[in-house]
Amino acid sequence: MYINFEVLKKHGLSPNDLITLLAIKQKEDEELICSLNPSSDEDGELVLVKEGFIEKMKKVGFKVTKKATTLLRDIEIAEVTDSSKEGYASLIKLYESVGRKDKVGNKKRGLRYFSTFLATTDFPSDKIYEAVNEYLNDNEHQYTRKLDELVYKPSNVYATKFKLEDSKLYTIVNNY
């Protein structure tokens, strides 16, 4: 699981708060949740409650709010960096240079997937470029996916989390 700590920091939460949120979402018992030592303010109120990430239930325990669900989704998305922009731009140019300008796909979605791909793997950009170049110039591949789908295409319409197993690019670079 990739965690974007910048998003966590932006919301003023600690790694313990993240683990606490995950435990509450998984409906773990309250004893375990208290042992995780979540952050609290001067008055002893949990930061997660104060900031609206969890709510106290009527009887016992806590539940996560929509705000927490959004946060848990957002922390898995990698931040778009200059190096990921440059790497994805070079792949777009590569696609266009081999006559597949119409096969670039959604550039914004592709860049987001590429950023997550780079954050999840340790492949250098030049190796990715060379592997994709060889893949595109190989005559065996009559059908080539759009670039954004080459980077990542969910296994089904309900898939929301980035999985390397669903990335054709991962297979190409890994076998290169």
C-alpha positions as a Python dict, from the first residue, in 0.01 Angstrom:
ca = {
    (1, 'M'): (0, 0, 0),
    (2, 'Y'): (142, 336, -106),
    (3, 'I'): (87, 618, 145),
    (4, 'N'): (124, 984, 47),
    (5, 'F'): (245, 1133, 375),
    (6, 'E'): (213, 1486, 236),
    (7, 'V'): (-167, 1449, 232),
    (8, 'L'): (-157, 1318, 588),
    (9, 'K'): (62, 1612, 696),
    (10, 'K'): (-167, 1861, 518),
    (11, 'H'): (-456, 1744, 736),
    (12, 'G'): (-242, 1768, 1052),
    (13, 'L'): (-253, 1393, 1122),
    (14, 'S'): (17, 1157, 1243),
    (15, 'P'): (88, 801, 1126),
    (16, 'N'): (-77, 681, 1451),
    (17, 'D'): (-391, 871, 1352),
    (18, 'L'): (-390, 693, 1015),
    (19, 'I'): (-360, 352, 1178),
    (20, 'T'): (-637, 449, 1420),
    (21, 'L'): (-862, 548, 1129),
    (22, 'L'): (-795, 218, 956),
    (23, 'A'): (-868, 25, 1277),
    (24, 'I'): (-1197, 210, 1325),
    (25, 'K'): (-1291, 149, 962),
    (26, 'Q'): (-1221, -223, 1010),
    (27, 'K'): (-1436, -215, 1325),
    (28, 'E'): (-1160, -327, 1560),
    (29, 'D'): (-1233, -332, 1933),
    (30, 'E'): (-1201, -13, 2136),
    (31, 'E'): (-917, -150, 2350),
    (32, 'L'): (-696, -189, 2043),
    (33, 'I'): (-792, 156, 1916),
    (34, 'C'): (-695, 320, 2248),
    (35, 'S'): (-363, 134, 2250),
    (36, 'L'): (-271, 295, 1916),
    (37, 'N'): (-221, 629, 2091),
    (38, 'P'): (-405, 864, 1853),
    (39, 'S'): (-326, 1237, 1876),
    (40, 'S'): (-527, 1452, 2114),
    (41, 'D'): (-539, 1825, 2187),
    (42, 'E'): (-475, 2008, 2516),
    (43, 'D'): (-825, 1926, 2642),
    (44, 'G'): (-777, 1554, 2580),
    (45, 'E'): (-1016, 1549, 2283),
    (46, 'L'): (-905, 1326, 1996),
    (47, 'V'): (-784, 1523, 1694),
    (48, 'L'): (-971, 1280, 1471),
    (49, 'V'): (-1300, 1373, 1642),
    (50, 'K'): (-1221, 1745, 1650),
    (51, 'E'): (-1133, 1753, 1279),
    (52, 'G'): (-1443, 1551, 1182),
    (53, 'F'): (-1275, 1229, 1068),
    (54, 'I'): (-1456, 1009, 1321),
    (55, 'E'): (-1776, 1036, 1523),
    (56, 'K'): (-1861, 885, 1858),
    (57, 'M'): (-2142, 632, 1823),
    (58, 'K'): (-2446, 650, 2054),
    (59, 'K'): (-2362, 340, 2256),
    (60, 'V'): (-1995, 246, 2232),
    (61, 'G'): (-1715, 310, 1986),
    (62, 'F'): (-1649, 529, 1688),
    (63, 'K'): (-1731, 536, 1318),
    (64, 'V'): (-1550, 697, 1026),
    (65, 'T'): (-1709, 989, 842),
    (66, 'K'): (-1720, 1064, 470),
    (67, 'K'): (-1430, 1303, 527),
    (68, 'A'): (-1220, 1012, 660),
    (69, 'T'): (-1320, 787, 369),
    (70, 'T'): (-1209, 1058, 127),
    (71, 'L'): (-880, 1097, 315),
    (72, 'L'): (-814, 722, 309),
    (73, 'R'): (-868, 726, -68),
    (74, 'D'): (-653, 1034, -124),
    (75, 'I'): (-350, 913, 73),
    (76, 'E'): (-307, 629, -177),
    (77, 'I'): (-272, 869, -471),
    (78, 'A'): (84, 975, -545),
    (79, 'E'): (167, 1341, -579),
    (80, 'V'): (243, 1448, -935),
    (81, 'T'): (607, 1554, -941),
    (82, 'D'): (816, 1728, -1207),
    (83, 'S'): (997, 1401, -1284),
    (84, 'S'): (668, 1217, -1335),
    (85, 'K'): (547, 1499, -1564),
    (86, 'E'): (868, 1480, -1768),
    (87, 'G'): (857, 1101, -1787),
    (88, 'Y'): (494, 1094, -1898),
    (89, 'A'): (555, 1374, -2151),
    (90, 'S'): (838, 1171, -2303),
    (91, 'L'): (606, 870, -2334),
    (92, 'I'): (345, 1090, -2507),
    (93, 'K'): (612, 1210, -2752),
    (94, 'L'): (717, 850, -2809),
    (95, 'Y'): (358, 748, -2887),
    (96, 'E'): (323, 1042, -3125),
    (97, 'S'): (658, 968, -3296),
    (98, 'V'): (550, 615, -3391),
    (99, 'G'): (225, 746, -3541),
    (100, 'R'): (-7, 674, -3251),
    (101, 'K'): (-108, 1028, -3163),
    (102, 'D'): (-472, 918, -3142),
    (103, 'K'): (-373, 649, -2891),
    (104, 'V'): (-254, 880, -2610),
    (105, 'G'): (-589, 875, -2427),
    (106, 'N'): (-675, 1091, -2127),
    (107, 'K'): (-356, 1281, -2043),
    (108, 'K'): (-462, 1390, -1695),
    (109, 'R'): (-565, 1041, -1587),
    (110, 'G'): (-255, 894, -1749),
    (111, 'L'): (-28, 1134, -1560),
    (112, 'R'): (-197, 1049, -1230),
    (113, 'Y'): (-155, 675, -1299),
    (114, 'F'): (207, 727, -1410),
    (115, 'S'): (288, 919, -1089),
    (116, 'T'): (142, 637, -881),
    (117, 'F'): (329, 383, -1096),
    (118, 'L'): (662, 561, -1034),
    (119, 'A'): (593, 592, -660),
    (120, 'T'): (498, 225, -633),
    (121, 'T'): (786, 83, -837),
    (122, 'D'): (1156, 155, -842),
    (123, 'F'): (1195, 157, -1220),
    (124, 'P'): (1401, 447, -1358),
    (125, 'S'): (1229, 663, -1622),
    (126, 'D'): (1487, 579, -1890),
    (127, 'K'): (1423, 204, -1851),
    (128, 'I'): (1047, 264, -1878),
    (129, 'Y'): (1100, 471, -2194),
    (130, 'E'): (1323, 205, -2356),
    (131, 'A'): (1084, -77, -2270),
    (132, 'V'): (782, 108, -2411),
    (133, 'N'): (979, 203, -2723),
    (134, 'E'): (1069, -162, -2784),
    (135, 'Y'): (710, -266, -2717),
    (136, 'L'): (570, -14, -2966),
    (137, 'N'): (823, -100, -3237),
    (138, 'D'): (772, -474, -3201),
    (139, 'N'): (568, -596, -3498),
    (140, 'E'): (395, -867, -3293),
    (141, 'H'): (175, -612, -3121),
    (142, 'Q'): (-91, -522, -3377),
    (143, 'Y'): (-316, -384, -3106),
    (144, 'T'): (-159, -133, -2870),
    (145, 'R'): (-354, 13, -2583),
    (146, 'K'): (-397, 382, -2532),
    (147, 'L'): (-110, 519, -2328),
    (148, 'D'): (-318, 591, -2018),
    (149, 'E'): (-449, 231, -2027),
    (150, 'L'): (-100, 96, -2089),
    (151, 'V'): (11, 256, -1762),
    (152, 'Y'): (-292, 123, -1574),
    (153, 'K'): (-629, -18, -1664),
    (154, 'P'): (-849, -137, -1377),
    (155, 'S'): (-950, -502, -1393),
    (156, 'N'): (-1318, -404, -1380),
    (157, 'V'): (-1533, -93, -1365),
    (158, 'Y'): (-1562, -112, -986),
    (159, 'A'): (-1187, -123, -916),
    (160, 'T'): (-1076, 197, -743),
    (161, 'K'): (-729, 118, -609),
    (162, 'F'): (-411, 109, -816),
    (163, 'K'): (-278, -247, -848),
    (164, 'L'): (46, -326, -1026),
    (165, 'E'): (-99, -655, -1149),
    (166, 'D'): (-342, -455, -1365),
    (167, 'S'): (-66, -248, -1524),
    (168, 'K'): (49, -360, -1869),
    (169, 'L'): (339, -116, -1832),
    (170, 'Y'): (458, -304, -1523),
    (171, 'T'): (459, -631, -1718),
    (172, 'I'): (646, -472, -2009),
    (173, 'V'): (914, -305, -1797),
    (174, 'N'): (950, -602, -1564),
    (175, 'N'): (1014, -835, -1859),
    (176, 'Y'): (1248, -589, -2034),
}
